[in-house]
Structure formats: C-alpha cells, structure tokens
Amino acid sequence: MYRYRLCPRGCLIGSCLFLTCAVFAQAPLTPAPGKALLQVRTPDPYAVLYVNGRKTESRGELIWLETPVLDNGKTYLYQLRAAFRSQDRMLIEDRTVEVQSGRTTTVTFDGKNALSVPLPQAGPAPGTPAPGGYELLPYPRPATDKDGK
C-alpha cells in the first residue's frame, strides 16, 4: 500500500509533481485532523493510477492518498484514472471524486464503465518465416567466414 499527499487543487505535493511514497503496514482508519484520505481499489496488482492527469508512482490493488490540511465544510474534486489489465484487454476507467476534510473516501475501479482496448498479441513463434519471403536473423547475427579473419 502506498500513501501520497495531495494539494487542495488536486496535484501531488512536491512542486505539483510526485512526493516519495510512504509504505505502511496498516492503513489509517481515520484521516489526520484537517486532512482527508482516499482509498483506491483496483482489480489488478499492476494497475496504474493517475490523479488529475498526473501519473503516480504507485501500483497495486489498494492505494491510499492523503490530502494536505483542507478547509472544513468545503468540498474538493479530484479526477482519478486507473489503467489495468483484464484478460487480453487494457481497461481505462475515470472517476471524479469529492473529498472533504476529516473523511475517508473509497473509490473502486471495477471496469464496468471503462474504455476497453485490446492488448497487442505476441508475434510469430521463433523460426516462423516472416511474410514476403524474408528471413529474420537473430541479433547479433552469428559470425560467418565472410566477416574476415
């Protein structure tokens, strides 16, 4: 599980870039005073998460995000995007999340409203002739007598 801090505008703290993530064994149950927590769940341990268009360094099925101190009673919006694999497809799902000080918000990406893109298929098996009569040679190619000695 990873934990990031978010600024009120929705960018990751650290010159609006990435902050080094803090790994912790157990997630906090309640946010620190004046802050909010986002619990993000995905179906893929290699899922990639974006916050307001910026890719986070975290991957996984459970990711925690923490905001800085927020104004009480004010609602903040974050745009989250998760990209994850499901069988032979890449799913990309977007969510707009409302966050308030003192609250933990859970977001679950399940692929139900995701854009689905086919993953590239593996190429021909080794030794299979290439189309058009060309032969693919291994790289680096083996030395021959023509290479000079």
Summary of the structure (lengths in Angstrom):
residues: 149
radius of gyration: 22.8
end to end distance: 58.1
largest distance: 80.8
contacts: 373
relative contact order: 0.20
helix: 4%
strand: 41%
